[in-house]
Amino acid sequence: MPTALKASAAMGLLVLLSTTALAQQTGGTLPPVTVDPPAERRMAPRAVQPAARAESARRAAPRRARQTPVRAVAHPSAVPVSAPATAPVPVERANGPVAGIVATRSATGTKTDTPILETPQSISVIPRAQMDQQGVESVSQALRYSAGIAPEARPANNRYDSIFVRGFGGGGTSANYVNYWDGMRVLRGQNYLVPSIDPYSLERIEVLRGPASVLFGQVNVGGLVNMVSKRPTEVPVREVQLQTGSYGRIQTAFDLGGPIDEQGQFLYRVTGLFRDAGTQVSHTEEQRIMIAPSFTWRPNDTTKLTVYGHYQRDPETGFYGFLPALGTLYANKYGGRIPTKFFTGEPGFEGFHRNQAHLGYEIEHKPMDGVTLRQNLRFVDMDSKFRTVVAAGLQADQTTLNRRITYSREAARGLIVDNQAQFDFTTGPLQHKVLVGMDYLNVASHHNTGVASGNPINYLAPVYGQTTFGSLTAPRGQQDQRQLGIYAQDQIKFERLVITGGVRQDWAETRTFDFGNFSRTKSIEQATTGRVGAVYLFDNGLAPYANYATSFDPLVSGKTLEGTPLAPTTGEQYEVGLKYRPVGYNAFVQVSAYDLTQNNVASAIPGQPGLFTQIGQVRSRGIEFEARATVAKSLDLIASFATMDVEITRAGWRDATVGQRPIGAPAHTASGWAYYTVQDGWLDGLGFGGGVRYIGGTLGQNNPTVAPVIPGATTGVFKVPAYTLYDAAVSYDFGRKFPELKGLKLSVNATNLTDKTYVASCFASAQCVYGYRRAVLGTLSYRW
C-alpha cells in the first residue's frame, strides 16, 4: 500500500477515534444561546450552550425559530483558528466565515442556508483558515486535500483552475474548470479566455460532488466547485501581508472591512493584491493585480443590499506548454531527460495577458414572515491575448523538438442574473423550505485564433532568438450564448427525516459565426433535470442519506463531421452515504458511494481538427471518505481517500478504448493534513504541521505520428505513474508571547518538501506536464 494511503487511513482513524471519545466526554451544562433581537444592530456579547445541548436543540427546534436573523458574525481573524468544543463560537452563515477548519452550513447544495448534515449529497468546504494554514496560491491548490479530486490537471502554473472530480475532467471539450462563484456561473470565452479568481479574495471554497444541474443548469457531471467571496462583516477586519518565496516571488496584499457608521447600517470590505514572481520554467513569470471592493447597506431588518466589484489583471501567467513523454516520463535513448526548467518558447515573444472585470449586486428582502426574496446579478467584461511557441512532438533523434506558434486574441462580455423566492411554512407535521427561481445568462465572445509552424529546438543545446514561422492564419470567430432556467425545490422535514426534491427546465441557445469561411451555425437545446434525496438525522450525529440526480451541460466549442454543433452532455447519478457530526465536538466525517454515468461524450476525429463524434459514454463508480476535526482545541486534522472505477463504456470510432479508463483520470487519491498550535508555555503561539498527498496512476494517449513510440505502449495508451508529495508548514503568532506585537504573525510553507521530480499528467505522448517542484513561501501578516 502506498505511503500516502497508509497515512490517510491512519489519520482518518485518528479523527474518528478522537471525535467519538471526546464527544462522549462532553456533557456539561452552560447558559442557553442568546440571539440579538432583529432591531438591535450592534454586536452584543453572546453566551453559547455546550455543543451537546445546542446540537439537540438545533435539530428539535421548529424551523422558524432556527431562522431568527443574526446580525453579527465574527470574522476568523477575531477568534482563534482552533477553539475548544465548549468555547464561545460565532454563529455560522452558509456564505460567511468559518471559525476554524470545520464548516457546518453551506448554500451550494441547496441555494439556501442549510446544515451540511441535512443536505443529501456529498459536500466539502475549504474554509479560509485551511487556505491560510496551507499557504495556497490558487483555487486548485486549495482542493489538494479534498476527497475524489485531482486538482491540478495542468500544474506548474496558475493560469487556470482545471480539475478532475469523480474522474471527470481533462482537456478540450472534457475540461472541468472551477466555474461557479458566489452561486453563479463564471462566464468565459470560447478558447483560452477562462477566468481565474485569486484565493485571497475568497472566504471559503465549496465542492458539491455529482450532478447539480437542478439548481445551476450547465454543470459538469462530476460536480462543481463554488468559490465564496469575502463580504462586509460587522466585526472589523484589518490585515496587511507581505510575502516572498521561491523563484523571486514578491506579493503584497490587504484586507480591510467593517462598519462605516455606529449603527452598523453601512458596512464595507476591500481586498487587494499585487504579485510579481518567476516560475520553475526559465524565461516565464507570473504577475497579478487584484482589487475587490464591496459595500453593504441595511436600511432595516428586512432588507440588505451588497454592491461589489472585482478587477483582476494578469500581465503574465507562467508556462503553459507541453513536453513529450520520451525525455520526461521515460528517458530518451541516450538516457537523458528534459530539465523541468526547460523553456520550449521564445523569450520576449511568449505571453498570456488577461483582464477580467466583474461588477454586481446581491439584494435580499423579507416582505413578510416566512418569505425571502433574493436577486443576484453580475456583469463581466474580460479579454485576453495569448501567444506562445509550443513543443509539437519529438524528432527521431529524441532530443530535437518540433515547434509551432499559437496565437489567440479574445474578448467577452456578459450578464448573469439569478432570481429566487424562498417560502418557509408548515403543513401539519411537515416543515417546508420551498425555493423557486429563474436564472438567465447572456454572453457574447469573439476571438482571433490561429496556429503556424515553427523551426525546431534542441533541448540539450537550445538556441533562442532565431525562430522563423510559417504563415499565420487567425480567422475571426464569434459566439453568442443564452441560457434560461426555471427551477423549484422543496426541503421537507418530518421529525428527523429530511427530504429534498427539485426539478429544473433549461433552454440554451448558441450562435456561432466563423468569419474565415463565412459559416454560421445555431444550436437550440432544452433539458429537464432533477434531484431527489433523503437524509435521516439520528440523535448521536449520524445521518445516512441517498440521492438520485441528473445533469445537462451544453458544449461551447467543436462540431460534428456533418458540421452541426455538438449536443449537450447528459448524466445521471445514484449516491448513498453517511455523514457524522459528533454531538458536542468540532468535527465532521462523511463517506459516500456513487454510480455516475455521462452520455454524449465527444471524441476527436483523427486528422480533423475541431471535429468530433459524439456517441461516447463514460461510467464512474467509486467510494469517498473525508474527515476533518479540531482536537483538544489546538490540533487540526484532515484526511481523505477516494477510489474511482472510471471506464469508457461506449466510444464511437475509437472502439479500442472501450473498457479503458479516460485519459488523465486517476483511480485513487488520498491525503492527510495535521496542524498543531501550542496554546501555552514558552512556545505559546507556535504552530506547525504538514501533509501528504497521493495521486494514483493515470493513462496517456500514445500517438506515434507526432512522437516516437512509447516503450511498451502496445494498446494505444501508456501509463503515467502515481506520485506522493509531502508538504510542511510552520507559523509563529508573536502577540501570544509579546503583547506589544499583538496581530503580527509569520508563516512559512513548503510544498513538495522532498523536491520530487514527477510527471503530473500526459494527455498524449507529445503532451506531458511536469508537476510542481519544491516551493517555499514566507508570509508576514499583521492584523489589528
LINZI-V967142 format. One record per helix or strand of 2 or more residues. SS is the DSSP state (2 for helix, 1 for strand). FROM is the first residue (numbers start at 1). LEN is the number of residues. If there is no record, write none. Layout:
[[SS,FROM,LEN] [SS,FROM,LEN]]
This chain:
[[2,3,23] [2,51,10] [2,63,4] [2,76,3] [1,105,2] [1,114,2] [2,116,3] [1,123,5] [2,128,7] [2,139,4] [1,149,2] [1,164,2] [2,172,3] [1,180,2] [1,184,2] [2,199,3] [1,202,8] [2,213,4] [1,223,7] [1,237,9] [2,246,3] [1,249,11] [1,266,13] [1,285,16] [1,303,15] [1,351,18] [1,371,24] [1,400,28] [1,430,29] [1,476,19] [1,497,18] [1,519,19] [1,542,12] [1,559,2] [1,569,12] [1,587,18] [1,611,21] [1,635,16] [2,655,3] [1,668,10] [1,686,10] [1,698,4] [1,717,4] [1,723,11] [2,734,3] [2,739,3] [1,744,8] [1,759,6] [1,767,4] [1,775,9]]
